[in-house]
Amino acid sequence: MTKDELAMLDFAVKWAPFGGGDEHILPEFGVYPAVFYRRLQPLLTHHPTVNDSVRRRLDELCTLKLAPTHPAKRRSYSRVRTAG
C-alpha cells in the first residue's frame, strides 16, 4: 500500500464517526469526495491490518456516499377537484 493510500485510510478512520469529513477531502487529497470513496473502497479489502468492524463501517460509509441521490418526490398538498 502506498503512502497516499495509507493517508486515505487513516483519514477515513478518523472522520468516519463524523460523517466522513467530506469538506476536508478536496483540500487534503485534491479529489472530490466521490473519487475519494471510490478509491477507498478497494483499499479496505486489500489492507490486512484493517479489522473487520472498521472495514464494515468504512465500507458502509463508502456505499452510502456513493449511492445515487434521488430528488425527493414533491408532495402536493392542494386538492384538485375534477368534474364528475
PDB file of N, CA, C and O in Angstrom:
ATOM      1  N   MET A   1       0.841  -1.167   0.000  1.00  0.00           N
ATOM      2  CA  MET A   1       0.000   0.000   0.000  1.00  0.00           C
ATOM      3  C   MET A   1       0.895   1.241   0.000  1.00  0.00           C
ATOM      4  O   MET A   1       1.887   1.313   0.725  1.00  0.00           O
ATOM      5  N   THR A   2       0.520   2.205  -0.825  1.00  0.00           N
ATOM      6  CA  THR A   2       1.334   3.414  -0.941  1.00  0.00           C
ATOM      7  C   THR A   2       1.098   4.356   0.245  1.00  0.00           C
ATOM      8  O   THR A   2       0.166   4.178   1.030  1.00  0.00           O
ATOM      9  N   LYS A   3       1.955   5.343   0.347  1.00  0.00           N
ATOM     10  CA  LYS A   3       1.837   6.349   1.397  1.00  0.00           C
ATOM     11  C   LYS A   3       0.510   7.102   1.275  1.00  0.00           C
ATOM     12  O   LYS A   3      -0.141   7.384   2.282  1.00  0.00           O
ATOM     13  N   ASP A   4       0.111   7.427   0.043  1.00  0.00           N
ATOM     14  CA  ASP A   4      -1.151   8.128  -0.195  1.00  0.00           C
ATOM     15  C   ASP A   4      -2.356   7.267   0.194  1.00  0.00           C
ATOM     16  O   ASP A   4      -3.328   7.762   0.765  1.00  0.00           O
ATOM     17  N   GLU A   5      -2.279   5.988  -0.119  1.00  0.00           N
ATOM     18  CA  GLU A   5      -3.377   5.089   0.233  1.00  0.00           C
ATOM     19  C   GLU A   5      -3.507   4.955   1.748  1.00  0.00           C
ATOM     20  O   GLU A   5      -4.617   4.922   2.279  1.00  0.00           O
ATOM     21  N   LEU A   6      -2.386   4.878   2.434  1.00  0.00           N
ATOM     22  CA  LEU A   6      -2.412   4.822   3.899  1.00  0.00           C
ATOM     23  C   LEU A   6      -2.995   6.106   4.482  1.00  0.00           C
ATOM     24  O   LEU A   6      -3.747   6.065   5.455  1.00  0.00           O
ATOM     25  N   ALA A   7      -2.649   7.237   3.889  1.00  0.00           N
ATOM     26  CA  ALA A   7      -3.193   8.515   4.345  1.00  0.00           C
ATOM     27  C   ALA A   7      -4.712   8.548   4.159  1.00  0.00           C
ATOM     28  O   ALA A   7      -5.431   9.043   5.028  1.00  0.00           O
ATOM     29  N   MET A   8      -5.200   8.027   3.037  1.00  0.00           N
ATOM     30  CA  MET A   8      -6.640   7.965   2.793  1.00  0.00           C
ATOM     31  C   MET A   8      -7.323   7.094   3.837  1.00  0.00           C
ATOM     32  O   MET A   8      -8.365   7.462   4.379  1.00  0.00           O
ATOM     33  N   LEU A   9      -6.744   5.960   4.109  1.00  0.00           N
ATOM     34  CA  LEU A   9      -7.314   5.044   5.084  1.00  0.00           C
ATOM     35  C   LEU A   9      -7.321   5.671   6.480  1.00  0.00           C
ATOM     36  O   LEU A   9      -8.321   5.585   7.193  1.00  0.00           O
ATOM     37  N   ASP A  10      -6.230   6.289   6.864  1.00  0.00           N
ATOM     38  CA  ASP A  10      -6.161   6.965   8.167  1.00  0.00           C
ATOM     39  C   ASP A  10      -7.205   8.074   8.268  1.00  0.00           C
ATOM     40  O   ASP A  10      -7.877   8.219   9.289  1.00  0.00           O
ATOM     41  N   PHE A  11      -7.330   8.848   7.202  1.00  0.00           N
ATOM     42  CA  PHE A  11      -8.317   9.926   7.172  1.00  0.00           C
ATOM     43  C   PHE A  11      -9.727   9.361   7.345  1.00  0.00           C
ATOM     44  O   PHE A  11     -10.520   9.884   8.127  1.00  0.00           O
ATOM     45  N   ALA A  12     -10.031   8.296   6.615  1.00  0.00           N
ATOM     46  CA  ALA A  12     -11.363   7.692   6.674  1.00  0.00           C
ATOM     47  C   ALA A  12     -11.676   7.174   8.076  1.00  0.00           C
ATOM     48  O   ALA A  12     -12.788   7.354   8.572  1.00  0.00           O
ATOM     49  N   VAL A  13     -10.709   6.538   8.706  1.00  0.00           N
ATOM     50  CA  VAL A  13     -10.913   6.030  10.064  1.00  0.00           C
ATOM     51  C   VAL A  13     -11.171   7.194  11.022  1.00  0.00           C
ATOM     52  O   VAL A  13     -12.045   7.116  11.885  1.00  0.00           O
ATOM     53  N   LYS A  14     -10.414   8.259  10.863  1.00  0.00           N
ATOM     54  CA  LYS A  14     -10.533   9.423  11.744  1.00  0.00           C
ATOM     55  C   LYS A  14     -11.881  10.114  11.580  1.00  0.00           C
ATOM     56  O   LYS A  14     -12.501  10.496  12.573  1.00  0.00           O
ATOM     57  N   TRP A  15     -12.343  10.281  10.339  1.00  0.00           N
ATOM     58  CA  TRP A  15     -13.527  11.078  10.065  1.00  0.00           C
ATOM     59  C   TRP A  15     -14.822  10.286   9.951  1.00  0.00           C
ATOM     60  O   TRP A  15     -15.893  10.893   9.939  1.00  0.00           O
ATOM     61  N   ALA A  16     -14.775   8.979   9.868  1.00  0.00           N
ATOM     62  CA  ALA A  16     -15.999   8.173   9.725  1.00  0.00           C
ATOM     63  C   ALA A  16     -17.030   8.454  10.820  1.00  0.00           C
ATOM     64  O   ALA A  16     -18.215   8.579  10.511  1.00  0.00           O
ATOM     65  N   PRO A  17     -16.622   8.556  12.082  1.00  0.00           N
ATOM     66  CA  PRO A  17     -17.639   8.819  13.114  1.00  0.00           C
ATOM     67  C   PRO A  17     -18.339  10.167  12.965  1.00  0.00           C
ATOM     68  O   PRO A  17     -19.380  10.401  13.580  1.00  0.00           O
ATOM     69  N   PHE A  18     -17.771  11.046  12.156  1.00  0.00           N
ATOM     70  CA  PHE A  18     -18.334  12.380  11.970  1.00  0.00           C
ATOM     71  C   PHE A  18     -18.958  12.553  10.582  1.00  0.00           C
ATOM     72  O   PHE A  18     -19.134  13.681  10.122  1.00  0.00           O
ATOM     73  N   GLY A  19     -19.285  11.465   9.925  1.00  0.00           N
ATOM     74  CA  GLY A  19     -19.926  11.535   8.620  1.00  0.00           C
ATOM     75  C   GLY A  19     -18.973  11.539   7.447  1.00  0.00           C
ATOM     76  O   GLY A  19     -19.414  11.699   6.309  1.00  0.00           O
ATOM     77  N   GLY A  20     -17.687  11.369   7.677  1.00  0.00           N
ATOM     78  CA  GLY A  20     -16.740  11.238   6.585  1.00  0.00           C
ATOM     79  C   GLY A  20     -15.825  12.422   6.351  1.00  0.00           C
ATOM     80  O   GLY A  20     -14.778  12.264   5.722  1.00  0.00           O
ATOM     81  N   GLY A  21     -16.181  13.601   6.832  1.00  0.00           N
ATOM     82  CA  GLY A  21     -15.311  14.764   6.646  1.00  0.00           C
ATOM     83  C   GLY A  21     -15.208  15.221   5.201  1.00  0.00           C
ATOM     84  O   GLY A  21     -14.145  15.651   4.753  1.00  0.00           O
ATOM     85  N   ASP A  22     -16.318  15.125   4.469  1.00  0.00           N
ATOM     86  CA  ASP A  22     -16.300  15.449   3.039  1.00  0.00           C
ATOM     87  C   ASP A  22     -15.695  16.816   2.721  1.00  0.00           C
ATOM     88  O   ASP A  22     -15.002  16.968   1.715  1.00  0.00           O
ATOM     89  N   GLU A  23     -15.952  17.802   3.566  1.00  0.00           N
ATOM     90  CA  GLU A  23     -15.458  19.153   3.285  1.00  0.00           C
ATOM     91  C   GLU A  23     -13.938  19.252   3.369  1.00  0.00           C
ATOM     92  O   GLU A  23     -13.349  20.228   2.905  1.00  0.00           O
ATOM     93  N   HIS A  24     -13.307  18.241   3.961  1.00  0.00           N
ATOM     94  CA  HIS A  24     -11.848  18.246   4.099  1.00  0.00           C
ATOM     95  C   HIS A  24     -11.136  17.401   3.031  1.00  0.00           C
ATOM     96  O   HIS A  24      -9.913  17.459   2.903  1.00  0.00           O
ATOM     97  N   ILE A  25     -11.896  16.631   2.281  1.00  0.00           N
ATOM     98  CA  ILE A  25     -11.294  15.700   1.314  1.00  0.00           C
ATOM     99  C   ILE A  25     -10.609  16.436   0.161  1.00  0.00           C
ATOM    100  O   ILE A  25      -9.460  16.135  -0.162  1.00  0.00           O
ATOM    101  N   LEU A  26     -11.285  17.379  -0.450  1.00  0.00           N
ATOM    102  CA  LEU A  26     -10.692  18.085  -1.593  1.00  0.00           C
ATOM    103  C   LEU A  26      -9.410  18.817  -1.201  1.00  0.00           C
ATOM    104  O   LEU A  26      -8.406  18.680  -1.900  1.00  0.00           O
ATOM    105  N   PRO A  27      -9.401  19.596  -0.105  1.00  0.00           N
ATOM    106  CA  PRO A  27      -8.138  20.263   0.254  1.00  0.00           C
ATOM    107  C   PRO A  27      -7.033  19.294   0.660  1.00  0.00           C
ATOM    108  O   PRO A  27      -5.855  19.550   0.409  1.00  0.00           O
ATOM    109  N   GLU A  28      -7.407  18.197   1.278  1.00  0.00           N
ATOM    110  CA  GLU A  28      -6.414  17.244   1.783  1.00  0.00           C
ATOM    111  C   GLU A  28      -5.834  16.354   0.686  1.00  0.00           C
ATOM    112  O   GLU A  28      -4.629  16.099   0.657  1.00  0.00           O
ATOM    113  N   PHE A  29      -6.698  15.880  -0.219  1.00  0.00           N
ATOM    114  CA  PHE A  29      -6.268  14.884  -1.204  1.00  0.00           C
ATOM    115  C   PHE A  29      -6.347  15.356  -2.649  1.00  0.00           C
ATOM    116  O   PHE A  29      -5.850  14.679  -3.548  1.00  0.00           O
ATOM    117  N   GLY A  30      -6.962  16.503  -2.881  1.00  0.00           N
ATOM    118  CA  GLY A  30      -7.047  17.031  -4.235  1.00  0.00           C
ATOM    119  C   GLY A  30      -8.033  16.309  -5.132  1.00  0.00           C
ATOM    120  O   GLY A  30      -7.953  16.403  -6.357  1.00  0.00           O
ATOM    121  N   VAL A  31      -8.965  15.586  -4.522  1.00  0.00           N
ATOM    122  CA  VAL A  31     -10.012  14.892  -5.283  1.00  0.00           C
ATOM    123  C   VAL A  31     -11.351  15.169  -4.618  1.00  0.00           C
ATOM    124  O   VAL A  31     -11.421  15.486  -3.430  1.00  0.00           O
ATOM    125  N   TYR A  32     -12.402  15.046  -5.400  1.00  0.00           N
ATOM    126  CA  TYR A  32     -13.742  15.210  -4.857  1.00  0.00           C
ATOM    127  C   TYR A  32     -14.100  14.006  -3.999  1.00  0.00           C
ATOM    128  O   TYR A  32     -13.546  12.923  -4.187  1.00  0.00           O
ATOM    129  N   PRO A  33     -15.026  14.186  -3.053  1.00  0.00           N
ATOM    130  CA  PRO A  33     -15.379  13.084  -2.161  1.00  0.00           C
ATOM    131  C   PRO A  33     -15.777  11.786  -2.873  1.00  0.00           C
ATOM    132  O   PRO A  33     -15.394  10.705  -2.425  1.00  0.00           O
ATOM    133  N   ALA A  34     -16.530  11.870  -3.964  1.00  0.00           N
ATOM    134  CA  ALA A  34     -16.932  10.644  -4.662  1.00  0.00           C
ATOM    135  C   ALA A  34     -15.709   9.866  -5.153  1.00  0.00           C
ATOM    136  O   ALA A  34     -15.675   8.638  -5.065  1.00  0.00           O
ATOM    137  N   VAL A  35     -14.721  10.570  -5.661  1.00  0.00           N
ATOM    138  CA  VAL A  35     -13.489   9.916  -6.124  1.00  0.00           C
ATOM    139  C   VAL A  35     -12.764   9.291  -4.939  1.00  0.00           C
ATOM    140  O   VAL A  35     -12.268   8.167  -5.029  1.00  0.00           O
ATOM    141  N   PHE A  36     -12.703  10.015  -3.835  1.00  0.00           N
ATOM    142  CA  PHE A  36     -12.064   9.511  -2.619  1.00  0.00           C
ATOM    143  C   PHE A  36     -12.706   8.192  -2.182  1.00  0.00           C
ATOM    144  O   PHE A  36     -12.003   7.217  -1.918  1.00  0.00           O
ATOM    145  N   TYR A  37     -14.041   8.161  -2.106  1.00  0.00           N
ATOM    146  CA  TYR A  37     -14.729   6.948  -1.644  1.00  0.00           C
ATOM    147  C   TYR A  37     -14.597   5.803  -2.638  1.00  0.00           C
ATOM    148  O   TYR A  37     -14.520   4.642  -2.236  1.00  0.00           O
ATOM    149  N   ARG A  38     -14.569   6.116  -3.938  1.00  0.00           N
ATOM    150  CA  ARG A  38     -14.348   5.054  -4.933  1.00  0.00           C
ATOM    151  C   ARG A  38     -12.951   4.468  -4.796  1.00  0.00           C
ATOM    152  O   ARG A  38     -12.766   3.268  -4.999  1.00  0.00           O
ATOM    153  N   ARG A  39     -11.980   5.279  -4.462  1.00  0.00           N
ATOM    154  CA  ARG A  39     -10.604   4.786  -4.276  1.00  0.00           C
ATOM    155  C   ARG A  39     -10.445   4.070  -2.937  1.00  0.00           C
ATOM    156  O   ARG A  39      -9.683   3.109  -2.830  1.00  0.00           O
ATOM    157  N   LEU A  40     -11.156   4.534  -1.930  1.00  0.00           N
ATOM    158  CA  LEU A  40     -11.039   3.949  -0.602  1.00  0.00           C
ATOM    159  C   LEU A  40     -11.622   2.542  -0.529  1.00  0.00           C
ATOM    160  O   LEU A  40     -11.032   1.663   0.100  1.00  0.00           O
ATOM    161  N   GLN A  41     -12.754   2.318  -1.153  1.00  0.00           N
ATOM    162  CA  GLN A  41     -13.446   1.042  -1.015  1.00  0.00           C
ATOM    163  C   GLN A  41     -12.580  -0.163  -1.354  1.00  0.00           C
ATOM    164  O   GLN A  41     -12.570  -1.120  -0.581  1.00  0.00           O
ATOM    165  N   PRO A  42     -11.856  -0.169  -2.461  1.00  0.00           N
ATOM    166  CA  PRO A  42     -10.999  -1.330  -2.735  1.00  0.00           C
ATOM    167  C   PRO A  42      -9.843  -1.476  -1.732  1.00  0.00           C
ATOM    168  O   PRO A  42      -9.369  -2.587  -1.491  1.00  0.00           O
ATOM    169  N   LEU A  43      -9.397  -0.372  -1.157  1.00  0.00           N
ATOM    170  CA  LEU A  43      -8.304  -0.438  -0.190  1.00  0.00           C
ATOM    171  C   LEU A  43      -8.714  -1.230   1.054  1.00  0.00           C
ATOM    172  O   LEU A  43      -7.881  -1.871   1.694  1.00  0.00           O
ATOM    173  N   LEU A  44      -9.977  -1.179   1.380  1.00  0.00           N
ATOM    174  CA  LEU A  44     -10.461  -1.853   2.580  1.00  0.00           C
ATOM    175  C   LEU A  44     -10.274  -3.359   2.499  1.00  0.00           C
ATOM    176  O   LEU A  44     -10.021  -4.010   3.512  1.00  0.00           O
ATOM    177  N   THR A  45     -10.395  -3.905   1.323  1.00  0.00           N
ATOM    178  CA  THR A  45     -10.252  -5.352   1.162  1.00  0.00           C
ATOM    179  C   THR A  45      -8.803  -5.784   0.991  1.00  0.00           C
ATOM    180  O   THR A  45      -8.478  -6.958   1.166  1.00  0.00           O
ATOM    181  N   HIS A  46      -7.936  -4.841   0.651  1.00  0.00           N
ATOM    182  CA  HIS A  46      -6.542  -5.194   0.386  1.00  0.00           C
ATOM    183  C   HIS A  46      -5.583  -4.870   1.521  1.00  0.00           C
ATOM    184  O   HIS A  46      -4.390  -5.158   1.427  1.00  0.00           O
ATOM    185  N   HIS A  47      -6.093  -4.275   2.588  1.00  0.00           N
ATOM    186  CA  HIS A  47      -5.195  -3.899   3.678  1.00  0.00           C
ATOM    187  C   HIS A  47      -5.395  -4.872   4.842  1.00  0.00           C
ATOM    188  O   HIS A  47      -6.456  -4.871   5.467  1.00  0.00           O
ATOM    189  N   PRO A  48      -4.398  -5.695   5.141  1.00  0.00           N
ATOM    190  CA  PRO A  48      -4.558  -6.757   6.136  1.00  0.00           C
ATOM    191  C   PRO A  48      -4.697  -6.268   7.577  1.00  0.00           C
ATOM    192  O   PRO A  48      -5.183  -7.013   8.428  1.00  0.00           O
ATOM    193  N   THR A  49      -4.286  -5.045   7.869  1.00  0.00           N
ATOM    194  CA  THR A  49      -4.336  -4.597   9.262  1.00  0.00           C
ATOM    195  C   THR A  49      -5.667  -3.951   9.639  1.00  0.00           C
ATOM    196  O   THR A  49      -5.866  -3.598  10.801  1.00  0.00           O
ATOM    197  N   VAL A  50      -6.573  -3.791   8.690  1.00  0.00           N
ATOM    198  CA  VAL A  50      -7.884  -3.213   8.996  1.00  0.00           C
ATOM    199  C   VAL A  50      -8.751  -4.317   9.582  1.00  0.00           C
ATOM    200  O   VAL A  50      -9.002  -5.334   8.934  1.00  0.00           O
ATOM    201  N   ASN A  51      -9.209  -4.108  10.821  1.00  0.00           N
ATOM    202  CA  ASN A  51     -10.028  -5.157  11.427  1.00  0.00           C
ATOM    203  C   ASN A  51     -11.429  -5.167  10.811  1.00  0.00           C
ATOM    204  O   ASN A  51     -11.844  -4.205  10.164  1.00  0.00           O
ATOM    205  N   ASP A  52     -12.137  -6.254  11.020  1.00  0.00           N
ATOM    206  CA  ASP A  52     -13.420  -6.463  10.342  1.00  0.00           C
ATOM    207  C   ASP A  52     -14.468  -5.405  10.671  1.00  0.00           C
ATOM    208  O   ASP A  52     -15.210  -4.987   9.782  1.00  0.00           O
ATOM    209  N   SER A  53     -14.547  -4.968  11.908  1.00  0.00           N
ATOM    210  CA  SER A  53     -15.575  -3.984  12.253  1.00  0.00           C
ATOM    211  C   SER A  53     -15.286  -2.636  11.588  1.00  0.00           C
ATOM    212  O   SER A  53     -16.205  -1.965  11.120  1.00  0.00           O
ATOM    213  N   VAL A  54     -14.021  -2.243  11.548  1.00  0.00           N
ATOM    214  CA  VAL A  54     -13.646  -0.990  10.875  1.00  0.00           C
ATOM    215  C   VAL A  54     -13.884  -1.126   9.379  1.00  0.00           C
ATOM    216  O   VAL A  54     -14.393  -0.204   8.742  1.00  0.00           O
ATOM    217  N   ARG A  55     -13.522  -2.263   8.823  1.00  0.00           N
ATOM    218  CA  ARG A  55     -13.724  -2.498   7.386  1.00  0.00           C
ATOM    219  C   ARG A  55     -15.207  -2.388   7.039  1.00  0.00           C
ATOM    220  O   ARG A  55     -15.564  -1.734   6.059  1.00  0.00           O
ATOM    221  N   ARG A  56     -16.068  -3.018   7.826  1.00  0.00           N
ATOM    222  CA  ARG A  56     -17.512  -2.965   7.557  1.00  0.00           C
ATOM    223  C   ARG A  56     -18.038  -1.536   7.672  1.00  0.00           C
ATOM    224  O   ARG A  56     -18.804  -1.081   6.823  1.00  0.00           O
ATOM    225  N   ARG A  57     -17.626  -0.839   8.716  1.00  0.00           N
ATOM    226  CA  ARG A  57     -18.101   0.532   8.931  1.00  0.00           C
ATOM    227  C   ARG A  57     -17.679   1.445   7.781  1.00  0.00           C
ATOM    228  O   ARG A  57     -18.482   2.236   7.285  1.00  0.00           O
ATOM    229  N   LEU A  58     -16.429   1.334   7.363  1.00  0.00           N
ATOM    230  CA  LEU A  58     -15.949   2.175   6.271  1.00  0.00           C
ATOM    231  C   LEU A  58     -16.569   1.782   4.932  1.00  0.00           C
ATOM    232  O   LEU A  58     -16.845   2.640   4.094  1.00  0.00           O
ATOM    233  N   ASP A  59     -16.783   0.492   4.738  1.00  0.00           N
ATOM    234  CA  ASP A  59     -17.427   0.045   3.506  1.00  0.00           C
ATOM    235  C   ASP A  59     -18.865   0.564   3.440  1.00  0.00           C
ATOM    236  O   ASP A  59     -19.328   0.982   2.379  1.00  0.00           O
ATOM    237  N   GLU A  60     -19.561   0.536   4.562  1.00  0.00           N
ATOM    238  CA  GLU A  60     -20.919   1.082   4.600  1.00  0.00           C
ATOM    239  C   GLU A  60     -20.906   2.582   4.326  1.00  0.00           C
ATOM    240  O   GLU A  60     -21.777   3.090   3.620  1.00  0.00           O
ATOM    241  N   LEU A  61     -19.929   3.289   4.877  1.00  0.00           N
ATOM    242  CA  LEU A  61     -19.808   4.721   4.624  1.00  0.00           C
ATOM    243  C   LEU A  61     -19.581   4.982   3.136  1.00  0.00           C
ATOM    244  O   LEU A  61     -20.218   5.859   2.552  1.00  0.00           O
ATOM    245  N   CYS A  62     -18.671   4.220   2.526  1.00  0.00           N
ATOM    246  CA  CYS A  62     -18.401   4.382   1.092  1.00  0.00           C
ATOM    247  C   CYS A  62     -19.658   4.110   0.272  1.00  0.00           C
ATOM    248  O   CYS A  62     -19.984   4.861  -0.647  1.00  0.00           O
ATOM    249  N   THR A  63     -20.355   3.042   0.608  1.00  0.00           N
ATOM    250  CA  THR A  63     -21.566   2.688  -0.120  1.00  0.00           C
ATOM    251  C   THR A  63     -22.606   3.794   0.003  1.00  0.00           C
ATOM    252  O   THR A  63     -23.250   4.158  -0.981  1.00  0.00           O
ATOM    253  N   LEU A  64     -22.770   4.327   1.206  1.00  0.00           N
ATOM    254  CA  LEU A  64     -23.720   5.406   1.431  1.00  0.00           C
ATOM    255  C   LEU A  64     -23.325   6.650   0.642  1.00  0.00           C
ATOM    256  O   LEU A  64     -24.173   7.276   0.006  1.00  0.00           O
ATOM    257  N   LYS A  65     -22.055   7.007   0.680  1.00  0.00           N
ATOM    258  CA  LYS A  65     -21.590   8.213  -0.003  1.00  0.00           C
ATOM    259  C   LYS A  65     -21.660   8.084  -1.525  1.00  0.00           C
ATOM    260  O   LYS A  65     -21.817   9.082  -2.228  1.00  0.00           O
ATOM    261  N   LEU A  66     -21.544   6.860  -2.027  1.00  0.00           N
ATOM    262  CA  LEU A  66     -21.553   6.653  -3.477  1.00  0.00           C
ATOM    263  C   LEU A  66     -22.937   6.331  -4.033  1.00  0.00           C
ATOM    264  O   LEU A  66     -23.108   6.214  -5.246  1.00  0.00           O
ATOM    265  N   ALA A  67     -23.920   6.187  -3.152  1.00  0.00           N
ATOM    266  CA  ALA A  67     -25.275   5.885  -3.608  1.00  0.00           C
ATOM    267  C   ALA A  67     -25.819   7.066  -4.397  1.00  0.00           C
ATOM    268  O   ALA A  67     -25.623   8.223  -4.024  1.00  0.00           O
ATOM    269  N   PRO A  68     -26.502   6.760  -5.490  1.00  0.00           N
ATOM    270  CA  PRO A  68     -27.076   7.870  -6.270  1.00  0.00           C
ATOM    271  C   PRO A  68     -28.151   8.568  -5.438  1.00  0.00           C
ATOM    272  O   PRO A  68     -28.917   7.930  -4.716  1.00  0.00           O
ATOM    273  N   THR A  69     -28.183   9.861  -5.556  1.00  0.00           N
ATOM    274  CA  THR A  69     -29.197  10.621  -4.827  1.00  0.00           C
ATOM    275  C   THR A  69     -30.381  10.845  -5.747  1.00  0.00           C
ATOM    276  O   THR A  69     -30.233  11.220  -6.910  1.00  0.00           O
ATOM    277  N   HIS A  70     -31.535  10.608  -5.206  1.00  0.00           N
ATOM    278  CA  HIS A  70     -32.757  10.805  -5.971  1.00  0.00           C
ATOM    279  C   HIS A  70     -33.463  12.034  -5.427  1.00  0.00           C
ATOM    280  O   HIS A  70     -33.606  12.193  -4.215  1.00  0.00           O
ATOM    281  N   PRO A  71     -33.902  12.897  -6.322  1.00  0.00           N
ATOM    282  CA  PRO A  71     -34.629  14.066  -5.821  1.00  0.00           C
ATOM    283  C   PRO A  71     -35.884  13.603  -5.092  1.00  0.00           C
ATOM    284  O   PRO A  71     -36.581  12.693  -5.543  1.00  0.00           O
ATOM    285  N   ALA A  72     -36.154  14.231  -3.981  1.00  0.00           N
ATOM    286  CA  ALA A  72     -37.335  13.855  -3.204  1.00  0.00           C
ATOM    287  C   ALA A  72     -38.586  14.134  -4.025  1.00  0.00           C
ATOM    288  O   ALA A  72     -38.695  15.151  -4.711  1.00  0.00           O
ATOM    289  N   LYS A  73     -39.512  13.211  -3.935  1.00  0.00           N
ATOM    290  CA  LYS A  73     -40.773  13.431  -4.629  1.00  0.00           C
ATOM    291  C   LYS A  73     -41.498  14.557  -3.928  1.00  0.00           C
ATOM    292  O   LYS A  73     -41.642  14.566  -2.706  1.00  0.00           O
ATOM    293  N   ARG A  74     -41.941  15.482  -4.710  1.00  0.00           N
ATOM    294  CA  ARG A  74     -42.654  16.610  -4.136  1.00  0.00           C
ATOM    295  C   ARG A  74     -44.106  16.219  -3.927  1.00  0.00           C
ATOM    296  O   ARG A  74     -44.761  15.667  -4.811  1.00  0.00           O
ATOM    297  N   ARG A  75     -44.578  16.517  -2.754  1.00  0.00           N
ATOM    298  CA  ARG A  75     -45.980  16.261  -2.462  1.00  0.00           C
ATOM    299  C   ARG A  75     -46.772  17.523  -2.732  1.00  0.00           C
ATOM    300  O   ARG A  75     -46.337  18.640  -2.452  1.00  0.00           O
ATOM    301  N   SER A  76     -47.909  17.308  -3.267  1.00  0.00           N
ATOM    302  CA  SER A  76     -48.809  18.432  -3.480  1.00  0.00           C
ATOM    303  C   SER A  76     -49.875  18.362  -2.399  1.00  0.00           C
ATOM    304  O   SER A  76     -50.574  17.359  -2.255  1.00  0.00           O
ATOM    305  N   TYR A  77     -49.984  19.428  -1.654  1.00  0.00           N
ATOM    306  CA  TYR A  77     -50.954  19.455  -0.583  1.00  0.00           C
ATOM    307  C   TYR A  77     -52.236  20.160  -1.004  1.00  0.00           C
ATOM    308  O   TYR A  77     -53.155  20.303  -0.198  1.00  0.00           O
ATOM    309  N   SER A  78     -52.308  20.597  -2.243  1.00  0.00           N
ATOM    310  CA  SER A  78     -53.537  21.217  -2.715  1.00  0.00           C
ATOM    311  C   SER A  78     -54.427  20.147  -3.339  1.00  0.00           C
ATOM    312  O   SER A  78     -53.948  19.193  -3.953  1.00  0.00           O
ATOM    313  N   ARG A  79     -55.682  20.322  -3.173  1.00  0.00           N
ATOM    314  CA  ARG A  79     -56.622  19.355  -3.751  1.00  0.00           C
ATOM    315  C   ARG A  79     -57.073  19.848  -5.109  1.00  0.00           C
ATOM    316  O   ARG A  79     -57.404  21.020  -5.287  1.00  0.00           O
ATOM    317  N   VAL A  80     -57.080  18.976  -6.019  1.00  0.00           N
ATOM    318  CA  VAL A  80     -57.567  19.295  -7.347  1.00  0.00           C
ATOM    319  C   VAL A  80     -58.890  18.576  -7.514  1.00  0.00           C
ATOM    320  O   VAL A  80     -58.960  17.352  -7.403  1.00  0.00           O
ATOM    321  N   ARG A  81     -59.923  19.326  -7.778  1.00  0.00           N
ATOM    322  CA  ARG A  81     -61.235  18.720  -7.970  1.00  0.00           C
ATOM    323  C   ARG A  81     -61.477  18.504  -9.458  1.00  0.00           C
ATOM    324  O   ARG A  81     -61.193  19.362 -10.293  1.00  0.00           O
ATOM    325  N   THR A  82     -61.991  17.372  -9.744  1.00  0.00           N
ATOM    326  CA  THR A  82     -62.325  17.085 -11.145  1.00  0.00           C
ATOM    327  C   THR A  82     -63.814  17.092 -11.292  1.00  0.00           C
ATOM    328  O   THR A  82     -64.545  16.725 -10.372  1.00  0.00           O
ATOM    329  N   ALA A  83     -64.260  17.507 -12.439  1.00  0.00           N
ATOM    330  CA  ALA A  83     -65.700  17.494 -12.708  1.00  0.00           C
ATOM    331  C   ALA A  83     -66.132  16.051 -12.872  1.00  0.00           C
ATOM    332  O   ALA A  83     -65.471  15.267 -13.552  1.00  0.00           O
ATOM    333  N   GLY A  84     -67.201  15.720 -12.270  1.00  0.00           N
ATOM    334  CA  GLY A  84     -67.509  14.337 -12.343  1.00  0.00           C
ATOM    335  C   GLY A  84     -68.863  14.025 -12.524  1.00  0.00           C
ATOM    336  O   GLY A  84     -69.221  12.850 -12.599  1.00  0.00           O
TER     337      GLY A  84
END
